[in-house]
Amino acid sequence: MTISKNDIKEYSATSLAKELNITPQDAFNNLHTLGFIVRKDSTWELTPLGVSKGGTYKHNEKFGRYISWPESVKDYLLEDRLGQSNSDITSTVIGKHFGIPVTRINSILSELGWIKKHPVMGWELTAQGKLFGGVQYKFNTTGAPFVKWPKAILSNKILITNVNETQGEVNKISSDTNHNINEIGFRDKFKAEFRVKDGHYVRSKSETIIDNWLYDSKIIHAYERKLAIEEDLYCDFYIPTEKVYIEFWGSEEESYLARKKKKLEIYKKYNFRLIELTEKDIANIDDILPAKLLDYGIAVE
């Protein structure tokens, strides 16, 4: 319930929970974790710290005694503190777990395509992020969105791999690794021997043209980026700003076509934003690729 007295808002734990879009149990647990209340028998009691934060006892004819809190207490239940709940955590907590600043964690989650930057402030959950248990919340005081994650995210292999890469740890590909799309055999057959303008080594003349075109167009891109999914799948090119993947299909061999079919199934499964290019497109890349990029909101200078 929300109580108004002299234009000062006061909140019960239940009304705090409603304001913050969490369960009443989470609100009580968080207040307890903060040291504001303690459990005695079947009731919650204020601690000296809770009193110092403005907690007072009130009485309701229907519900009996309860603890009332000033609006300022909501600040303690937001991102950092809210992340300490028993069910889920925030990027702040994830950052503390891996020893990385929260700004860098958000950048990693964004690059993975699990969250995206809000136009004004905060972070929004994506459809891909929902697959990994993310839940959208917002700060009551500012309206800025943020995302909470299940604690299991801390052991997610995709996240761990990306954090390790950020910290400079590189895993070598083992020949006995189980690759769904037979990536190792493909890489053995088509060596990356063509050096392009940005320093990448690519596997064909056509990929050289694509990479150099992206570089000349000042479009930030990655080459052979592993997709943020459980399956072992590598794209040809990846544009992280708009989460767009580019695949160049350059062969008509039966084994290559089978690989192409499996890759397309996975792109469709996760509803990834995909641009497909063929040899015919390469001959007209200055007309074809800008139009395909514009479909995903990427304008070329």
Residue pairs with C-beta under 8 A, 6 or more apart in sequence:
1 12
1 14
1 15
1 60
2 9
2 10
2 11
2 15
3 9
3 10
3 11
3 12
3 58
3 68
4 10
8 70
8 71
9 70
9 71
10 58
10 68
10 69
10 70
10 71
11 19
11 68
11 69
11 70
11 71
11 73
11 74
12 58
12 66
12 67
12 68
12 69
13 24
13 27
13 28
13 31
13 44
13 66
13 67
13 69
14 24
14 27
16 27
16 69
16 73
16 74
16 77
17 23
17 24
17 26
17 27
19 74
19 140
20 27
20 74
20 77
20 78
20 82
20 137
20 140
21 137
21 138
22 30
22 77
22 82
22 85
26 82
26 85
26 86
26 87
27 77
28 37
28 44
29 85
29 86
30 77
30 81
30 82
30 84
30 85
31 37
31 44
31 50
31 73
31 77
32 38
32 39
32 44
33 81
33 84
34 49
34 76
34 77
34 81
35 47
35 49
35 50
36 46
36 47
36 49
36 50
36 53
36 55
36 73
36 76
37 44
37 45
37 46
37 47
37 50
37 55
37 67
38 44
38 45
38 47
39 45
43 65
44 67
46 55
46 56
46 57
46 67
50 67
53 69
53 70
53 72
53 73
53 76
54 69
54 70
54 72
54 73
55 67
55 68
55 69
55 73
56 67
56 68
57 65
57 66
57 67
57 68
58 65
58 66
58 67
58 68
59 65
59 66
60 66
74 140
74 141
75 141
78 139
78 140
78 141
79 90
79 92
79 139
79 146
80 90
80 92
80 93
82 90
82 137
82 148
83 89
83 90
83 92
83 93
83 148
84 93
87 150
87 151
88 133
88 135
88 148
88 149
88 150
88 151
89 148
89 149
89 150
89 151
89 153
89 154
90 146
90 147
90 148
90 149
91 102
91 105
91 106
91 109
91 123
91 146
91 147
91 149
92 102
92 105
94 102
94 105
94 149
94 153
94 154
94 159
95 101
95 102
95 104
95 105
97 154
98 105
98 163
100 108
100 163
100 166
100 167
104 166
106 115
106 123
108 159
108 162
108 163
108 166
109 115
109 123
109 129
109 147
109 159
110 116
110 117
110 123
110 240
111 162
111 240
112 128
112 158
112 159
112 162
112 228
113 126
113 128
113 129
113 228
113 243
114 125
114 126
114 128
114 129
114 132
114 134
114 147
114 228
115 123
115 124
115 125
115 126
115 129
115 134
115 147
116 123
116 124
116 126
116 243
117 123
117 124
118 124
118 144
118 145
120 144
121 142
121 144
122 138
122 139
122 142
122 144
122 145
122 146
123 145
123 146
123 147
124 136
124 145
124 147
125 134
125 135
125 136
125 145
125 147
127 271
128 228
128 270
129 147
131 270
132 149
132 153
132 156
133 149
133 150
133 152
133 153
134 147
134 148
134 149
135 147
135 148
135 149
136 145
136 147
137 145
137 146
137 147
137 148
138 144
138 145
138 146
139 145
139 146
153 159
157 230
158 228
158 229
158 230
161 171
161 226
162 228
164 170
164 171
173 184
175 184
177 184
177 232
178 232
179 232
180 231
180 232
180 233
180 262
181 231
181 232
181 233
181 234
181 259
181 262
181 263
181 266
182 259
183 232
183 233
183 234
186 259
190 203
190 204
191 203
192 201
192 202
192 203
192 224
193 201
193 203
194 201
194 202
194 203
194 204
194 205
194 207
194 208
195 201
196 202
196 208
196 211
196 212
196 215
197 211
197 212
197 215
197 216
198 211
198 215
200 211
200 223
202 208
202 210
202 211
202 223
204 248
204 250
206 248
206 250
206 279
206 282
207 223
207 236
207 248
207 250
209 282
209 285
210 236
210 237
210 246
210 248
210 277
210 282
210 285
210 289
211 221
211 223
211 237
213 285
213 286
213 289
214 221
214 237
214 239
215 221
217 300
217 301
218 301
219 239
219 293
219 298
219 300
220 239
220 240
220 241
221 237
221 238
221 239
221 240
221 246
222 237
222 238
222 240
223 236
223 237
223 238
224 234
224 235
224 236
225 234
225 235
225 237
225 238
226 232
226 233
226 234
227 233
227 234
227 235
227 245
227 266
227 270
227 272
229 266
229 270
231 266
233 263
233 266
235 245
235 246
235 247
236 245
236 246
236 247
236 248
237 245
237 246
237 248
238 244
238 245
238 246
239 245
239 246
239 293
239 298
241 298
242 273
242 296
242 297
242 298
243 272
243 273
244 273
244 274
244 275
244 293
244 296
244 298
245 267
245 272
245 273
245 274
245 275
246 274
246 275
246 276
246 277
247 263
247 267
247 274
247 275
247 276
247 277
248 277
248 278
248 282
249 260
249 276
249 277
249 278
250 278
250 279
251 257
267 274
273 296
275 289
275 292
275 293
275 296
277 285
277 288
277 289
277 292
281 288
281 289
289 300
290 300
293 299
293 300
294 300
